[in-house]
Amino acid sequence: MPELTINGQSVACAPGQLLLDAILAAGIEVPRLCHDPRLKPYGSCRLCVVEVDGHDTPVASCSAPVADGMVVRTHTPRLERLRRTNLQLLAADYPRVLTATAPEHPFHQLLAAYGVEPHGIAKGAGLRDDSHPYLGVDMDRCIHCDRCVRICDEVQGQFVWQIWDRGERTRVALREGTTLVEAGCVACGACVDACPSGALFDKRSTEAADRWTRTTCVYCGVGCQMEVGTRDNRVVRVLPADSPVNRGHLCAKGRYAYDFVNASDRVTSPMIRRDGAWQTVSWDEALDFVADGLRAIRARDGADAIGLLGSARATNEENYLMQKFARTVLGTNNVDTCARVCHTPSAKALKDMLGAGAATNNFDDIERARTIMLCGCNPTECHPVVGARIKQAVRNGAQLVVIDPRRTELAEYADVHLALTPGGNVTLLNAMAATIVEENLVDAAFIAGRVDDFDAYRAFIRAYRPEAVASDCGVAAGDIRAAARLYARSGPSMCFHGLGTTEHLQGTEGVMCLINLALLTGNLGRPGSGINPLRGQNNVQGAAHMGCDPATLPGGQSFKQGAARCEAVWRKTLPQARGLNLMEMTDAAASGTLHALWAFGYDVYLSLANANVTRDSLARIGLVIIQDLFMNETAKAFGTVFLPAATWLERDGTFMNSDRRVQRIRKALDAPGEARPDWWIIREIARRVGADRGFDFSGPEAIWDEVRQVWPGGAGLSYARLERESLHWPCLDEQHPGTAVLHTDRFVSGERTALRRIDAIASPEVCNPDYPLILNTGRSLYHFNAGTMSGRTPEVELAPLSQLDMSVEDAVRLGVTGGDVVRVVSRYGEVQLPVRVSTSVRTGHLFASFHDPAAFVNRLTSPVRDRMVAAPEYKRTAVRIERSAATARAAAS
């Protein structure tokens, strides 16, 4: 360990540490403007200079590595004079009058500290852009530290900003276009964070926060950490936190899309629908109404006539309470969550083959992987912070394979892009496996030590040689072989997959095929490898893991594994009857055997596939309990009682992200009106229905402490540890460090596992002359799921809630242009959507985002379900396009 002396103080440093970091770690503050810990050393502003014995001139500490025996001085009179001179040079052209569009910045603070007055005049010569809803630009205030250019390049990878010209004419300006949006800005706000002078600023942050609260983002499953600044019970600013997950970075939704918290249509009082109209009632009346209804249905029809749905929007603690209520108060295993329609196939495949239904590796392994394979996921839009890390990893030398029907942003970076036909996953992945086996690219030692059934698998997989099946999946045999060779030869290879893999007839089996590839090549149990589902919502991993699944108990335990433990803690005997999953609940409702449904934080009607059938099912349920923020589509059409919930900023608890971290959320605001946290609502109903002391929880921490009793893998995850550590489960006790990589020496399920021989089965959803096009659906960058949150924010100014992507060739053939509204018709329904002509989709293929309740894209999607867990096949629907009357009139004129 190098040791140096700083201002007479002996300081031990890590080898290779920058001198500036050593100085700051010693508690000594040094001025700096061009430095940002997220960026590579730059050394241009010369404010962090220090004197080092043996050097004739001052040394820029931000770019100098430490050396053993260094003697350093940080604040000599000579250095202070030099810093003041440098500040005077930087301030020479800075406007004398600082505008009030942004709070004080580091440059302003240094000018004040050193008594330097700006001398410039606001000439308006630099770039100005006021068109963006979030970001403001006034380049008259630029001091040429170039942090905006570097952070856009090195962290986000968007390359919006560039340095133009030389010498005195040097300026920072947009890469292209005249506005941020035209230049490709994705509103991550990193350039604003980096800018020390106010040249780039948050337009919405006009007030200083008087309180900051650390919490976890409520959007996707990445689990970014953030600092929420509040004033007068309002959010005034959100900043990224420096955590292992997001490393001081956020996306547009996490940073800016919080206005839904104060939306004018938020429901803040309990309501009961009587005679077709909603009536505001007291909490006591609403809770008694729910409890009386549940008791009556249980007495008349039995507990299994009731279904309960947990929420990927809610905390681990709240989902735990919901399943405990179902099992110990009502006496039914009819409890599920939205994971059923997205990543239950992932959990099932990973649990069955490896023993744990969760990601095998963590996000830090992105930078350790030599090859990254993305299968059916689009991280730069759906998981933007992870997407940016993958992009940077590729820029730094990692190889990339993208398996996706569309040419996504990351497909542009890929060494190989396999643009398969939706539904061809099993065929394609089997063809990759056949290449690996045929070309002897397997990890023989790994197979010998840990994998069974290789000989039988080798015989089976021969039928899937790429040349034999290329036409079935729509990908050239040579490209399949190239992707397989990259994955097998250039390890460690890390795989991420998403809903393009799981939401199919063979979704679970598709994930099993990915696991086969990892087993064949030894890409499990080591850093930089693994099979990793990118979870769509903030707590979809946690909701299911807490037991909101009819077949599993908290901790993802089977009844065989966990029943005795749960019964001992709960002092209740668990119900023995098999529970219904979400899709089976809708079937039971259609058949008249499900009479009550309680859904919180989940718009079932808008979210489920084949919406017309869902509508008919929900219409037959007598008691529909909605617990949410807004009058969602399920509530509008079918709700019996509405229970107003608190948002994530208005309660405490934990979320579980995609790479198995359990992270705290903390209350930053008081809930409006009579809105209450979900855990409080569930507790109060449980008490009224007849729960004993098993629901006497004082708050989320007390609930979590009980979770830790019934889930051995989470026993070490106390709130006290979560306050200071970022931990992955399994974490077995308070001294356990957590588990960043699963299956290192043995699989969770045992010493060995077997390869699965999975034949491809064609979806019954096929094209014909009446329905000649294949529609795929998914999310977009600026919006989220049902649009409940993002649709009530300025995100709508950046992109429409829903649109239809169509190839240039199909647009010409159909006679439509960008912006035209067309009718999309499937065998199951029809919708109208605006067209975006795009080069990202192939001829014969369409892509629609589903965020707009008015568009209601799930009126189109089919009744096809995954063969093993019943997840709907959202990713393949046969449709045709008809020009709407308005479009036809416009074309005629």
Number of C-alpha atoms within 10 A of each C-alpha: 10 15 17 21 17 21 14 10 10 14 16 14 21 12 13 12 15 18 25 24 19 21 22 11 13 15 9 14 13 15 18 23 23 24 25 17 11 15 15 13 16 17 20 17 21 21 25 26 27 25 21 18 13 8 8 8 11 18 19 21 28 27 20 17 14 21 18 13 13 18 18 20 18 21 19 12 9 11 18 17 13 16 22 18 15 14 23 19 15 19 22 16 18 23 18 15 11 16 12 9 16 20 16 14 14 16 20 18 13 17 17 11 10 15 11 17 16 19 15 15 14 17 10 11 9 17 18 17 15 13 13 17 16 22 21 22 24 20 23 21 25 24 25 20 21 23 23 26 23 22 24 21 17 19 21 28 17 19 20 23 24 18 14 13 10 8 7 6 7 11 20 20 19 21 19 15 12 14 18 22 15 12 16 16 19 19 23 24 25 22 25 21 20 25 26 26 24 29 22 24 25 21 15 15 18 14 15 14 17 10 15 17 17 20 25 27 23 26 25 26 25 29 30 29 27 25 20 25 22 20 16 10 13 16 22 20 21 22 21 25 20 16 15 14 21 22 17 20 27 26 27 19 24 24 22 24 23 21 17 19 22 14 14 10 11 18 20 21 20 24 23 22 15 10 7 8 10 16 14 16 15 13 19 11 14 20 23 16 16 23 18 15 17 24 16 13 19 19 10 10 13 18 25 24 23 28 28 26 27 31 29 29 25 29 30 33 26 28 31 26 28 29 29 28 25 25 24 22 19 23 21 28 32 29 31 30 28 28 28 22 24 25 30 27 32 31 24 21 25 24 17 14 20 24 20 21 24 26 25 28 29 23 21 17 19 26 18 18 25 24 26 29 25 26 26 24 25 30 24 22 21 26 23 24 28 25 20 23 23 24 25 19 20 22 13 11 12 22 22 28 24 28 28 22 26 24 19 21 15 22 21 12 16 21 16 20 26 24 20 22 20 23 27 25 28 25 27 29 26 28 27 29 32 26 26 23 22 14 12 11 17 21 18 13 11 15 20 11 11 17 19 16 13 17 9 12 19 16 12 16 20 17 15 21 23 27 15 12 19 21 15 16 22 17 21 16 20 12 17 25 21 17 21 23 16 20 28 25 16 14 20 22 31 28 28 22 24 23 26 27 31 30 29 29 28 30 32 27 27 30 28 26 25 26 23 24 27 24 23 22 24 24 25 28 20 20 23 25 29 29 26 25 31 29 27 25 26 26 30 30 29 33 32 33 25 28 28 33 29 22 18 23 27 29 24 25 23 13 16 9 12 18 17 15 15 22 14 12 13 18 12 15 14 19 16 11 12 12 21 24 25 26 20 15 28 26 18 20 25 19 11 14 18 27 24 25 26 21 23 29 23 24 23 24 24 25 23 24 25 24 23 16 19 23 20 13 20 27 16 20 23 18 22 23 23 28 26 26 24 24 19 21 19 20 22 13 13 20 26 24 26 29 26 28 31 24 24 24 22 19 24 19 23 27 28 27 27 27 26 26 25 24 25 19 23 18 16 24 21 15 21 19 12 15 23 22 21 26 26 18 18 20 20 18 22 25 18 16 19 13 17 12 10 18 20 14 16 10 15 20 17 13 20 23 16 17 23 19 16 23 21 19 20 25 21 22 30 16 19 10 13 16 11 8 16 17 21 24 24 23 20 18 16 14 10 14 17 22 20 23 23 25 20 14 12 15 18 16 14 12 13 16 20 16 22 18 19 18 15 20 12 14 18 12 18 14 15 11 8 13 17 16 22 22 25 23 21 19 20 22 19 25 30 24 23 23 18 22 22 23 23 18 21 19 23 15 13 16 13 16 25 24 23 25 25 27 21 20 15 18 18 12 9 12 13 22 17 15 14 20 22 21 17 21 20 23 17 18 17 20 16 20 24 19 22 21 21 18 15 19 19 20 15 13 23 27 25 21 24 26 26 21 18 14 18 22 27 24 24 24 29 24 19 21 21 21 15 15 21 23 30 26 30 28 23 30 29 24 27 21 18 16 18 16 12 12 19 16 10 10 13 7 6
